[in-house]
Amino acid sequence: MANQGAQGGARIDPVSRRIVEHIEQVGGLPQKVRTPEAAAAVLCVLSRRLSKGQAQDFARSLPEALQTLVHPCAAHRGLASDVFDRGEFLRLLAEHLKIEPGEAERVARAVLQGVHALLPQVEIEHLRSQLPSELWELWGPRRVAA
């Protein structure tokens, strides 16, 4: 699957392929959710939390294959961002993928960690400044209480 794009058999650019491979290595995707579908859903819901301009900048910062997944979400929306917390983000993601909220958190973490691992640091810092800490926390590994 790592060599397939959103259209099934299409080849994807090397950076997108590495992100897809990273998502698959992190794991956590339900069997019924394919990696490109998970990436598109997470990144589209995330783009709703950004203003239209910020969402379009975010889409342009992604590798080519991921841009094609996110660009429609960023282009066809209002100017203002939707304001929602982590719980609502996960609810929207679960609803979009037709999965349970607990599964949505695993999907979000897998996708966001894959993107975080390969986006330029300047883009990561720009995104971090635009997101509330409770959403940003999904970009890193789950912390276990000591």
C-alpha positions as CSV (number, residue, x, y, z in Angstrom):
1,M,0.0,0.0,0.0
2,A,2.9,2.4,0.6
3,N,3.4,2.8,-3.1
4,Q,-0.3,3.6,-3.8
5,G,-1.9,7.0,-3.8
6,A,-5.4,8.0,-3.0
7,Q,-6.6,6.7,-6.3
8,G,-5.5,3.1,-5.6
9,G,-2.7,2.2,-7.9
10,A,-1.2,5.7,-8.6
11,R,2.5,6.2,-7.8
12,I,3.2,8.8,-5.2
13,D,6.2,11.2,-4.7
14,P,9.0,9.9,-2.4
15,V,8.2,12.2,0.5
16,S,4.6,11.3,0.5
17,R,5.6,7.6,0.3
18,R,7.8,8.0,3.4
19,I,5.0,9.6,5.3
20,V,2.6,6.8,4.3
21,E,5.3,4.2,5.3
22,H,5.8,6.1,8.6
23,I,2.0,6.0,9.3
24,E,1.9,2.3,8.6
25,Q,4.9,1.7,10.9
26,V,3.4,3.7,13.7
27,G,0.3,1.6,13.3
28,G,-3.0,2.2,15.0
29,L,-5.1,2.3,11.9
30,P,-8.3,0.1,12.0
31,Q,-8.3,-2.6,9.4
32,K,-11.2,-1.0,7.5
33,V,-9.3,2.3,7.1
34,R,-6.7,2.6,4.3
35,T,-3.7,4.9,4.9
36,P,-4.5,7.5,2.2
37,E,-8.1,7.7,3.5
38,A,-6.8,8.2,7.0
39,A,-4.3,10.8,5.9
40,A,-6.9,12.7,3.9
41,A,-9.5,12.7,6.8
42,V,-7.0,13.8,9.5
43,L,-5.5,16.5,7.4
44,C,-8.9,17.8,6.2
45,V,-10.4,17.9,9.7
46,L,-7.2,19.6,10.9
47,S,-7.4,22.2,8.1
48,R,-10.9,23.2,9.4
49,R,-9.1,24.4,12.6
50,L,-7.1,26.9,10.5
51,S,-8.2,30.0,8.6
52,K,-8.7,29.5,4.9
53,G,-5.4,31.2,4.1
54,Q,-3.6,29.2,6.8
55,A,-5.2,26.0,5.5
56,Q,-4.2,26.7,1.9
57,D,-0.6,27.5,3.1
58,F,-0.6,24.2,5.0
59,A,-1.8,22.3,2.0
60,R,0.9,23.8,-0.2
61,S,3.6,22.9,2.4
62,L,2.7,19.2,2.1
63,P,4.3,16.8,-0.4
64,E,2.6,16.6,-3.8
65,A,0.5,13.5,-3.2
66,L,-0.8,14.7,0.2
67,Q,-1.5,18.2,-1.3
68,T,-4.0,16.5,-3.7
69,L,-5.8,15.0,-0.7
70,V,-6.0,18.2,1.4
71,H,-6.3,21.0,-1.3
72,P,-10.0,20.5,-1.8
73,C,-10.6,20.8,1.9
74,A,-8.6,24.0,2.1
75,A,-10.1,25.5,-1.0
76,H,-13.8,24.9,-0.4
77,R,-14.3,26.4,3.0
78,G,-15.1,29.7,4.6
79,L,-12.5,32.3,5.5
80,A,-12.6,31.8,9.3
81,S,-11.4,28.8,11.1
82,D,-13.8,26.4,13.0
83,V,-13.1,26.6,16.7
84,F,-13.1,23.2,18.3
85,D,-11.2,21.3,20.9
86,R,-9.5,18.0,20.9
87,G,-12.6,16.1,21.7
88,E,-14.5,17.7,18.9
89,F,-11.6,17.1,16.5
90,L,-11.6,13.4,17.3
91,R,-15.4,13.2,17.1
92,L,-15.3,14.8,13.6
93,L,-12.6,12.5,12.5
94,A,-14.5,9.4,13.9
95,E,-17.6,10.5,12.1
96,H,-15.8,11.1,8.8
97,L,-14.1,7.7,8.9
98,K,-17.1,5.9,10.5
99,I,-15.0,4.6,13.4
100,E,-15.0,4.8,17.2
101,P,-13.6,7.9,18.9
102,G,-10.8,5.8,20.5
103,E,-9.8,4.6,17.1
104,A,-9.9,8.2,15.8
105,E,-7.2,9.2,18.3
106,R,-4.9,6.3,17.1
107,V,-5.5,7.3,13.5
108,A,-4.8,11.0,14.2
109,R,-1.6,10.2,16.1
110,A,-0.3,7.9,13.3
111,V,-1.0,10.4,10.6
112,L,0.2,13.5,12.4
113,Q,3.4,11.8,13.6
114,G,4.1,10.7,10.0
115,V,3.6,14.3,8.7
116,H,5.6,15.7,11.7
117,A,8.5,13.4,11.0
118,L,9.0,14.7,7.4
119,L,7.7,18.3,7.1
120,P,10.3,21.0,7.2
121,Q,10.8,22.3,10.8
122,V,9.7,25.8,9.8
123,E,6.3,24.5,8.6
124,I,5.9,22.5,11.9
125,E,6.6,25.6,14.0
126,H,4.2,27.6,11.9
127,L,1.4,25.1,12.4
128,R,2.2,24.7,16.1
129,S,1.7,28.4,16.6
130,Q,-1.8,28.2,15.1
131,L,-3.1,25.2,17.0
132,P,-4.1,24.9,20.6
133,S,-1.8,22.8,22.8
134,E,-4.5,20.1,23.2
135,L,-4.5,19.5,19.5
136,W,-0.8,19.9,19.1
137,E,-0.3,17.1,21.7
138,L,-1.7,14.6,19.1
139,W,1.4,15.3,16.9
140,G,3.7,13.5,19.3
141,P,3.8,10.1,20.9
142,R,1.3,9.4,23.6
143,R,2.7,10.2,27.0
144,V,2.2,7.6,29.7
145,A,1.7,8.9,33.2
146,A,4.6,8.0,35.5
